[in-house]
Amino acid sequence: MKGLVARMVAKRTTLSCVSTICMALMVSAQPPAPPAPPPRPAHNPQDVSQRIRDIHLRLEAAQPASAEERELKSFAQRYLAEAEAALAKHQTFLALSLADAADACRRPLDHLAEIDRRPGPALTPQAVATHLRRVYFRLRLCNYFLKQIPQPKPDRLLDIARRFYQLAQESLQTGRLANAELYAVSTDDLTHALESLAQAYAPPPPAPPPPPRPPR
């Protein structure tokens, strides 16, 4: 009888040890908790203020030649004014994002001023077509960017970007490679304008949930 009891105690002790080891392995096998989202970067207010001034100077020198170009200049002026207002409230991240959006609306004015005026760099149809494929992918993302931007949403920026993309395709098909590239770059600038606006207004990512407690 004593031998039977001893064997039963030993068996229970072995099972308890095995259970403890299995629980330890389960806990160690759990994936680590994802890192917390990074905080929005801090920016030097003087640097942001200087960037706003630089964009102002470039924008004043721009001479829009079409209704669409005048619209783009108006968008750039609007976002610069909003950037200045954000900077006055010490919202440097918002101010810089809005300034980036303003500059991205301004840059097509420089590119479009060169349409039909210069041969441009040596390009091949394949290189321009590859660039347009990348631009098309970013253009598709703009629908998501617009959802992050509060009212009034700049839907017109996306309309103009799509038109520039169409003009780029038409220029490529007719062999005007320099024009095709200028329209492609202008399209891409406007996708970056929408992305900067989405970054400015989108809420920060939520903190990850706490890791599950190990079973006792």
N, C-alpha and C positions, 0 to 999 in steps of 0.2 A: 504493500500500500504506500509506504514511504517513497519507494522508487517511482511509483506512478505519479504521486503528487509532485515529486521533484521534476519529472519530465514535463508535467503540465506547466509548472512555473517557468521552466526553461523555455518552453515553446511560447508562452505569453511574452516573456522578456524578448525573445527573438523577434516576434511579430511587432512588438512596440518599437524596437530598434529599426526594423525595416520601415515601419510607418513614418518614423521621425526622419529617416534618410530620404524617403520619397517626398515628404513635405518640403524638406530643405531643397531638394532638386527642383521641385515645382516652383518654389519662390525664386531660386536663382535663374530658372529658365525664363522667367517673365521678362519681356522686353523693357528696356529702360524707358522712363517717362520722357515724352518729347520735350525739347527745350522750350522755355518760355519765349514768346515772340519778342524780337528785338525792339527796344524803344526807338521812337523816331529820332533821327540824328539831330543833334544841336548844330546850329549854324551861327557864324559870326554875323551879327546884325549889320556891321559896317560893310562886310563883303556882299551881303544881300542888297544893301542900299546902293553900293557901287554897280552891281549887276543891273539893277533897275535903271540907274542913270544911263548906263551904256546902251541898254535897249531903247530907252527914250531917244537918244541921239541917233541911233540907226533908223528908228521909226520916223523921225522927223525928216530924214534925208530920203526916205522912200517916196517914189512918185507912182502911185497906182494908176494903171492905164485902162482898167476895165471895171465893170461893176463888181465882179467877184473880188478883184484885188482891193477895191475900196472896202468891201465887206471884211476882208481879212485884216486890213489896217484898223478898222473899227473894233474888231474882236481883240486885236493886240492892245489897243488903247484901253479897252474895257478891263482886260486882265491886268494890265500894268497899274491902273487905278486901284483895283482890288488888292494887288500886291502891296502897294503903298499903304493902304488902309490896314492890311494885316500886319505889316511891319510896325506901324504906329502902335498897334496893340501888343507888340512883342511876340507875335506868332510867326516866328522866323521860318519854320518848315512850310507853313501855308503860304507865306509871302514868296519864298523861293519857288515853290511849285507853280504858283500863279505867274511869276516872272518867266519861268521856263515855258509855260503855255503861251504867254504873250510872244516870246521870242520865236517859238515854233510857228505861230500864226504869221509872224513878220517875215521869216526866211523865204517863203515862196515868192514874195515880192521881188527879192533879189534874183531868184532863179528865172522867174517868168519874164523879167526884163531882158533876158538873154535869148528868148525864143526867136528863132529865125535870124539871129544876129551874128552867130559865131559857129564855126564847125565843131567846136568842143574837142574833148580828148578823143584819141583813137579808140573806137568802140567796135565791137562785133555784135551782130544780131543776137548771138547766143548769150553774150554777157548782159545785154539789156533785158532779154527775156528772163534770164535767171534773176536779175534784180526785180523785175516786175512780179515774179512768182513770190518772192519774199515780201514785197509790198502788199500783194493781195492777201497774204496770210495775216499781216498786221491789220489790214482793212477789215477783215472779218472780226478781229478782236474788238473793234471800235463799238460794236453793238453792246458788248459787255461794259466797256468804259462809260458809255452814255448812261447806263443804268446806275452808275455810282455817283453821277453828277446831279446835284439838286436843281430844281427849277429856278430860272428858265434854262432848260437844257439846250446846249449849242448844236441842235440837230443840223443846222445849216453848215457847220464845219464838216460834218460827215458827207453831206450832199456835195460840197465843193471837192472834197477829197475823192469821192467816187467819179466826179466829172474829170478831174485831173488824171485819174487812172485810165479812164476811157480814152482821153486824148493821148495818153502815153501809148496805149495799145494801137490806136489809129496811126500815130507817128511811126511806130515800129513796123507796122504792116506796109507803110508807104516808103520805108527806107530812110526816114528822117531820124537817124539814131540819136543825134545830139538833142533834138527836141524831145524824143521819147525819154531820154535819161533825165532831162530837166523836169518834165512832168512827173516822172516816177519819184524823183527826190522831193518835189513839192507835195506829192501825195503822202509820202512817208513823213514829212514834217508835220502834216496835219494829224496823222495818227499819233505822233508823239505829243502834240498839243492836247489831244483828248486823253491820252494816258496821264499826262501831268495833271490835268484837271481831276481825273479819277483818283489819283494819288492824293491830291489836295483835300478832297472832300470825303473819301471813303473812311469809315471808322477803322480804328486799329484792329488787327486780328484778335479774336478772343483768346484768353489764356487757356492753356490746355487743362483738362480735368486732372484732379490729383490721382496719383497711381493707386490701384486697388490695394486694399490692405491684405497682407498674407493671411491665409486661413490659420486659425489657432488649433 
